[in-house]
Amino acid sequence: MFRCIIGVCLLLLPSLCFSQVVVVVDNDTFEVLDGVGYALYNNRQLVGKGVVLSDKATTLPNSVVFDSVSFSQVDYKTLGLAKKDLDTLVFLTKDVIHLDEVVISSQNNKEIVLGETNRFVKRRSRPLIKELKYGILYRNNLVNKLQLKRLTFYVDKVQFKTAYKIHFLDVHESLTIKGYQFAMPNNSFYSTDVLYLNPKDKKAEVELPPLLYLFPDKPLFVWVELVEYYDKDGNVIDPDLDDATRLKFQISEQLNYYSKRYDVLTKQYFEELINENRIINYDFAHQFFTKPHKSDLVAPAILLYGSRVYE
């Protein structure tokens, strides 16, 4: 199916070359933007205007002679381009930064929740594993540091008593071309003692120690390590994959899910973690000129709770 879609896109390329088509995306997230207005100019005179589509590429009017175009959207900086410099992908930069990665709980105004509580996507759950392969990167965009109090994660299909640990790591983020964003794990910031999930548990709630902070502009990566499985007699076992404890995944509106890719040449995983949802946004915008389906963008169901520290 995927090859068929690519083939259709390749067949369309010749026709796209004869028409000026555009897709407007967020410069940071590569998400296709809704409601972007465009204005066409010739010799600095307005000659046409319209709205860019969000579900497919927009073809600018062939009947209008223009030498430049501007794109505008609420909360974004207006971008003006000469027609000769116009490419298929147009990138707009945020003008107003919203702290949408920090959600304040309605139950307790002093408590801050980092993470999402969206619908679970069962087919995307992943088993807990003993090596770092995937997790969540948390950012603090506030002025104050946050004191982390507790962590909750949701699980599926706990058949056997499961020992696990939670790790908090420092990471270094970097950007490359074509939508890739990497995070290189550095030192361990904090790790819990061995904790346990019991059969039929649906979630784990873990109290965190005092003086564990998330600092502004210093991201923190969290992953859950599998330690062992035990049978009802307390013996260490190695269950089938179908009976492994799985971490639930949910629909995500944030770009904080990172995982390691497998190198087919070396038969090993790359050391860097890649921002999975960011590259999905880029691929859909660049190849298909549209947004991915919301169920394509998922993340582990892990929540952090904390409070501001005023100094």
RAPENOR-V444393 format. One line per field, one symbol per residue. phi: phi as a letter, one per 30 degrees, with the letter a starting at -180 (. if undefined). psi: psi as a letter, one per 30 degrees, with the letter a starting at -180 (. if undefined). burial: 1 if it has 16 or more other C-alpha atoms within 10 Angstrom, else 0. A space follows every 50 residues. Layout:
BEGIN
phi=???
psi=???
burial=???
END
This chain:
BEGIN
phi=.dddddddddddeedddcbdcbbcbddcciddccidcbbcbbhicdblaa bddccadccdeddcdbcabbbbaeibddccbdedcdcddcccceccccdd cccddddbddcccckbbcddcddcdbddbdbdbalcccbccddddcddca bbbcbbidcbebcbbcccbdbccbcbdiidbcbcdcdddabdddcbccei dcabcbdcddicccdeibdbcbbccdcacbddciddbbddedcddcddcb ebcccbcbbccccdddibddddccddddddedddddcchadddeddcbae dbbcbabdccb
psi=eeeeeeeeeeffeeeeffkjkkkklkfefgkkkkgkklkkkkhgkkflla kklfflkkjkkffkklflkkkkkkglkkkkkkefgklekkkkkkekjkif fjkkkffjffkkkjaliakkjefglkkklfljflakkkkjglellkjkel kklklkhjelkkkllkkkkklkklkalhfkklkjkblkekkllklkklkg kflkkkklllgjljlkgjlkkklkkkdlkkafggkklillefgkkkkkll kkgligjklklkjfefhlklelkkjefeeeeeeeeeefhlklkfffjllk ikkkkalkjk.
burial=00000000000000010001111111001111100111111000000110 11111111010000011111111001010000100001111111000000 11010000001111110001100111111001111111111000111111 10111111111111111111101000001111101000001000011000 00100001000111100011111111111100000000000001111111 11111111111000000000111111111111111101111100001111 11111111000
END
